[in-house]
Amino acid sequence: MVKKIGYYIIPLLVFFSLDVVVAHGVSPAERRLNSPSHIAGFASDVIPNELTDTHWSGDSLVVYERVVSGYAHAISVYGRDGKQKFGVPFSIDGAADIHISDAALAADGSVVVAAGSRGKDDTISNFIAHIGKDGKLLDIVRTTPYVVRMVCPIADGTVWTAGFERDEKLRSVKQYEILRQYSFKTGLVASALDASKMAHPADWPMYFPVGMYPWETALRATSKTLGFYSGPSNEWITLDLTTHEVRREPVKALGKGEQLTGFAMTESGQVFASIEVAGKNPSLGLFELVADQSGVRSWLPVRGTLRTADAAGDLTFTRLLGSTGNQIVYFPEAYPSTTVHWSTVAH
């Protein structure tokens, strides 16, 4: 049995309701969501589901198919006014199947895609692709045996990625650099974060520590910093985009049944996520990743955004889409609403 909350279908596992504020240790009164500064309505196809994903990237909302179906708009981009800027197909010569793991907007308004394909001879290839507004494939960089899970284009035209590596027989590789910077002109530019030096489970599946599922990890950037959240290793990791200095901070683990449905890092460095909780009383809300005096970070709730499935009244928050500047961008209402709000969080 499943129950739909916000924009995701969640198994009904036994967990908590709004007592999450106690479990995470801090009263939600310490932070609150301000009134929206901007509101826009979008088309119905921006709602994420089992086949597509949606997030705010740059100054636009990016929607992409996880498995490319041949539909005319495998990737669609919408502006702040809710109107579609463009929608493009996505194909690779000789590919029988294409799976998109992430898509993000580059500074010039084009799209960077992380994907994998299976050729007609069953050869598997992993790559990042650069797609123009007209749908034309501009450049492609093959990354195999490194599997890119997330992409983050930055202002200099390069792309930072997070991913994992496997051998020619698709088996786990234990030592590799998780974060990599690519140029569409020269290929691999830089890399950081040795996977073998991260806390890991004994069996160490090959997708560790970027996660098996999209909600386990996130990669975002400000003008100065790359941020990588690893749920499997319970860490928040930042990389200075100028010096490439890496800083690692432990994060208190989420409980069973909790999962991230959206993620954002504002220009000032605030980190937020929308978290849904499965259980007899499913709930959802907005949380901020905050460090305590010992340097351990925890997900702390934002007042007024926590909600159980059967709560009366209007919703104020359902799913985080991303950020622009120091504002977060989010769905305030449940399906089938496609209204999007822009707001800041006050402390």
N, C-alpha and C positions, 0 to 999 in steps of 0.2 A: 504494500500500500504506500502511496506517495501523497504528499500534499504540496500544493503550489503556493509559495510565498514570494511576493515581488516578481522576479523574472526568472527564477530557477525552480526546477522540481527537485525536492529534497526527500530522501527516504525518511520515514518516521522512526527515528532512533530515539531511545530514551536519553533525554538530556535536560537542560534547564530552560527557564523562561527569563523574565526580566531580572531575576536574582543574579544575573551575570554581573551586575554592578558590584556585588559583594565579592564574587569570585575573582574579579579583576582588581579588587582591592582599593578602588578610589571612587568617591561619590561623583555621579555625572554632573553635579552642580558646578564643578570646577571648569567646565567647558560647555559652550552652547553654540548652536547653529544660528547665525544671524539671518535676518530677513533677506530674501533673494534680491540681488541688484539687477538681475536680468532673467527673463522667462521667455521660452520659445517652445513652439509645438513642432514636432517632427513627424515624418511619415511612419506608418506602422511597421515597415521593414527594419527599423532601427532597434526593435525589441530583440534582445539576444535570446537564443533558444538552443536546442540540441545541435543545430546545424550551422548556426552563425554566431559570431561574437561582435561586440560593440564596445568601443572605448574612445574617450576624448584624447586627441593627439594634436599637439601644436595649437592651432586655432580652429580645429575641425573635429567632427565626429566621424570616425572611421568604422565601417561595417564590412565584415568579410566572411566568406564561406569557409568553414573548416575543411570540408572536402569539396573541391571544385567540381561542380556538376555540369558545367557547360552553359549555365545560365548567363545571360548577357551581362549581368552586373555581379561578378564574383567579388568585386571590391567597390564600395560606394563611399563617397565623401560628402558630408553635409557641413554647411557653415553655421554661424551663430544664429542666423535668422531662421534656421530649420529647413532651409531650401537645399536641395541637392546641388553640389558643385559639379560633380561628375560621377559616373558609374562606368566601370570598365570590366571587360572579361579578363581572364588570366589563363594563358596556355604556354606550354613549352614544347617545342618540336620533338617528336619521338616519345613523349610521355603518355603512358596509358592512364595513370592516376596522379593527381596532385593533391597533397594535403598541406594546408596553410596552418602554421602554428601561431603566427602573429603578423600584424600589419600596422605600420605607423607612418605618419606624415613627415616628410622631409621639410627643411626650411623653405624650399622653393615651391612647395605645394604638391610635389610629386609623392609617390608612395613607395615605401620600402617594405618588402615582404620576406618573411622567413618561411621556407617551405621545403618539402621533400617530394620526390617523384619516383614512380616506378616505371621503367621503360618497358617497351614491348618484349624485350628479352629478359625481363624481371630484374634488371640492374637497378639498384636503389641509389639515388643521388640526393644529397642535401645541399642547400644553397640559400643565398639571399639574392633577391632580385630588385631592380629599380624600374618602376613603371611610371611612364608619363601620364599626364592628364588625359591624353587621347587613347590611352590603353596600350600604347606601344611599349614593348620591352626594350628599355634603354641599355641596361647592363645586367650582368649576372656574375656572381662570384661563387664558385663551387667551394663548399666547406667540408665535404666528406673527408675523413670519418667523423668530423665534428658535426653534431646535430644541433642546429640553432633552434632554440625554443622561444626566445624573445629578442626583439630588435628595438634599438633606441637611437635614431638618427640625431646627430648633434650639429651645431651651427657651422662647423668647418667642412661639412659635406660627408664626413665619415660616419660609420655606423658602429655603435657598440652592441654587442650581443651577449646573451647568456645561453649556455647549452651544455651538452655532455658529449663524450666521445665513446666510440665503440670500435671493435676491430673488424676485419674483413668478413668475419663470420657472424657479425652483429652481436658479439658477446661484450660483457662489461669490460671497460678499461678503467683502472683505478687511479692513474696519475695523468692529469691533463689540466690545462688552464680553462677555468669555467668562463671567465669574462674575456672577450676578444674584440678588438677593434679592426674593422675592415674598411678599405677604400675600394670603390668600384673601379678605380684606375690602377691601383698597385696591389690589391689583395690584402693579406694580413699585415696590419701595421703594428699592433701591440697586443699583449695578453697579460692576464693577471689572475690571481686566486687559484692556487693549486688545490684541486679537489681532494687529494690524498691527505691534506693537512687540516681538513674540516672534520668536525665530529660526525661520525657516521654509524649506521646500523651494522651489525655483524655480517649480514648477508649482502649488504651494499648493492642494491639493484642499479642497473646501468644508468637510470635516469636521475639518480641521486647526484647532487643536491638541488637540481632544478625542478624536481617534482614530477610525478607521473601525470598529475592533473593541472589544468590551467590555474586553478585557485590556490595552488600551493606556493607559488612564487610570483615575483613581480620585478620588473626592471624599468626604472624611470630616471630622468635626468633634469637638472636645472642648468643654468648657463655655466655653472662651475663644477657641479658634482654629479656623478653617476651613483644611483642608489639601487642596491640589489637586496630584495627580501627573500630569504630562503627558509620556508616553513619546515622542510625536512630536517635541516640542521639547526633551526631556531636561532637565526642570526639576522641582523641588519648590517649590511656591508656597504660602505661608501668608498668611492674612488675619486680622488681629485683629478679633474680632467686636464689640468696643466702638468702636475708633477707625477701623476699616476700613483700617488701614495694611497695605500689601502688602510681603512680603519674598520675594525670588526667589533660589533657589540652584541652580546647575548640578548635573546628575546624570550620572555616567558612563553612556554608552549601553549598553543590553543588546546582546548579540551576536546574530547571525543564528540563528534557531531558538528563542530564549528568549522566553517569554511569561509574564506574570503571570496566575495563576488565582485569586488572592484577595488582599485588601488590608486593612490595619487601621492605625489610629492610636490609641494608648492615651491615656488622660487625661493622662499625664505627658509626652506628645509623642513617644514612640517610634513609629517607622514600620516596618511589616513587610509582607512579601508572600510568597506562595507562588509559586515560579517553576518551570515545567516546561521541559524542554529536549528538542527533537527531534533525532534523529540515529541513528547506528548503535547507540549505547548511550544510549537515552533516560534521563533522570534527572529528579528532582524534589527540592524541598527548601524550607526556610524561610529567608528572608533578612531582614536588617535594613538600612534605609537610613541610612547613617552618614556624617557629614561628616569629611573629613580636615583637616589644619592649614591647607590653602589654601582651605577652604570648599567644595570639590567633594565631593558625596555619591556613594557607591557602594553597591551591594547586596552586603552581606557575609553569608556563610553562618553559620547557627546549628549548632553542633556536634551531631552525632547525628541530624540530620534529612535530610541528603543521601542520596539513594538512587538506584541504577540499577535498570532494569527487571528484571534477572535476579539481583539480589542475594538471598542466602539470609537466612533469619531473619525476624523480625517487623518490620513497618513501625512507626515511631513518629510519622510525619507524612506526610500526603498533600496536604491542601488547607486553606488559611486561609479562615475564614468571616467573621472580623471581630474585634471586641474589646468588652469590657465593663470599664469602669474601667481598670485597668492589666493586665488579663489578656487574652490572645488566645484566640479560640475557633476550633477547627479539627477536621477529620476526621483521626484518627491512622492509620486503616486504609484499605485499598483497597476498591473496589467488590467485592461488594455490601454491605459493612458500612455502617451508618448511625450508628455510635457517634460521639459528639462529646465532645471534651475541652476543659477550661478550664485554662490554665497561664500562668505568667509566664516571661520570658526573663531569665536571670542573666548578668552580665558579670564 
